[in-house]
Amino acid sequence: MTVYIIRAGEHGPCKIGWADDVEARRKQLQTSHHDLLHVIRVIEGSRATERWLHQRFAEMHLQGEWFLFRAEMLVIEPPASEPAPKRAKRERLPLVSWAAEMCSKQNPCAQCRAE
């Protein structure tokens, strides 16, 4: 996963986020932004890295994932994070058709058979 910092214009705010394809994400954001967006930093990391950057620059927070720019954003190194533990696979329940379980003359339930 890649954490990115994208800046709006030359003097605008920055968005700190993550994406598998940073350039595709920049293009997606560009469609709804009036300033030209530039990728100013790419960091290999995880969602934990993104959260750490959000917390580190909390005093610069504007709205959502947008922050006022600080030169430190270009050089700060987030702490190395351990890989997220693998989630246990959930047991899949068998699919059962409710129609197959319905009581009918052709398929009477236990109660109907007892009568």
Buried (B, 14 or more C-beta within 10 A) or exposed (E): BBBBBBBBEEEBBBBBBBBEEBEEBBEEBBEEBEEEBBEEBBBEBBEBBBBBBBEBBEEBBEEEBBBEBEEEBEEBEBEEEEEEEEEEEEEEEEEEEEEEEEEEEEEEEEEEEEE
